[in-house]
Amino acid sequence: MTTKDKKEFLDLATDFDGFVKQHGWISRYDTESDSFSITAPKLSDSARIKYFDDEVAFYINKNNRVEGIFLEYFKSNFIKHHKNAAKELEKVLDKLEEQNKDEDTLVKVDIKKVEKIVPDLQEAIKTSLAGRLDLSPC
C-alpha cells in the first residue's frame, strides 16, 4: 500500500463528512439484509467489499482506492453499539422501510440524515483501521 493509499484511509477516518462530500458519495439502506452503505454513486467494476473488522467493511477497487463504506447488520448491530446518534437514524430507516415495504429493498437515504451519525461512523472507521494499516514510515 502506497503512502497515497494510506493518506486516503486517514482522510476518510479523520474527516469522514468532508471526504463524503468531496467525493459526492450517496447512502443506501438495504431493508432485506439490514446493510447500510455510503458509496460513490456508481461503484467501479473492480470494487470489492473488504472487511476490516466485524462491523466495518470498505469498497476497495483494484488500485486500493476507497469507493465506499459498508456496514452489515446496521440496525441489529451497529446501532446497538453506537446508540447516541444512531437512534435518530434508526427512526429515519424505520420510516423508509415502512414506505418501501412493497417496493425495492434498496432504499436511498438522504445524506443529510446520515450527518447525525458521522461521529459514530468516523469512530468506527478509526477503530477498524487501527492496527490494520501499517502507518510506519516507508
GICOR-V292752 format. One record per residue. N is the residue number from 1. PHI is phi as a letter, one per 20 degrees, with the letter a starting at -180 (none if undefined). Layout:
n=N phi=PHI
n=N phi=PHI
This chain:
n=1 phi=none
n=2 phi=f
n=3 phi=f
n=4 phi=f
n=5 phi=f
n=6 phi=f
n=7 phi=f
n=8 phi=f
n=9 phi=f
n=10 phi=f
n=11 phi=f
n=12 phi=f
n=13 phi=f
n=14 phi=d
n=15 phi=b
n=16 phi=g
n=17 phi=g
n=18 phi=f
n=19 phi=f
n=20 phi=f
n=21 phi=f
n=22 phi=f
n=23 phi=e
n=24 phi=m
n=25 phi=f
n=26 phi=c
n=27 phi=d
n=28 phi=b
n=29 phi=c
n=30 phi=e
n=31 phi=f
n=32 phi=f
n=33 phi=e
n=34 phi=l
n=35 phi=d
n=36 phi=c
n=37 phi=c
n=38 phi=c
n=39 phi=b
n=40 phi=g
n=41 phi=g
n=42 phi=c
n=43 phi=f
n=44 phi=f
n=45 phi=f
n=46 phi=e
n=47 phi=f
n=48 phi=c
n=49 phi=f
n=50 phi=c
n=51 phi=f
n=52 phi=d
n=53 phi=a
n=54 phi=f
n=55 phi=d
n=56 phi=c
n=57 phi=c
n=58 phi=c
n=59 phi=e
n=60 phi=c
n=61 phi=e
n=62 phi=f
n=63 phi=e
n=64 phi=m
n=65 phi=e
n=66 phi=e
n=67 phi=d
n=68 phi=r
n=69 phi=c
n=70 phi=c
n=71 phi=c
n=72 phi=e
n=73 phi=l
n=74 phi=f
n=75 phi=f
n=76 phi=e
n=77 phi=c
n=78 phi=g
n=79 phi=f
n=80 phi=f
n=81 phi=e
n=82 phi=c
n=83 phi=f
n=84 phi=g
n=85 phi=f
n=86 phi=f
n=87 phi=g
n=88 phi=f
n=89 phi=f
n=90 phi=g
n=91 phi=f
n=92 phi=f
n=93 phi=f
n=94 phi=g
n=95 phi=f
n=96 phi=f
n=97 phi=g
n=98 phi=f
n=99 phi=f
n=100 phi=d
n=101 phi=f
n=102 phi=d
n=103 phi=d
n=104 phi=g
n=105 phi=e
n=106 phi=e
n=107 phi=d
n=108 phi=f
n=109 phi=d
n=110 phi=g
n=111 phi=g
n=112 phi=f
n=113 phi=f
n=114 phi=f
n=115 phi=g
n=116 phi=f
n=117 phi=d
n=118 phi=g
n=119 phi=g
n=120 phi=f
n=121 phi=f
n=122 phi=f
n=123 phi=f
n=124 phi=f
n=125 phi=f
n=126 phi=g
n=127 phi=f
n=128 phi=f
n=129 phi=e
n=130 phi=g
n=131 phi=n
n=132 phi=e
n=133 phi=d
n=134 phi=e
n=135 phi=e
n=136 phi=f
n=137 phi=g
n=138 phi=f
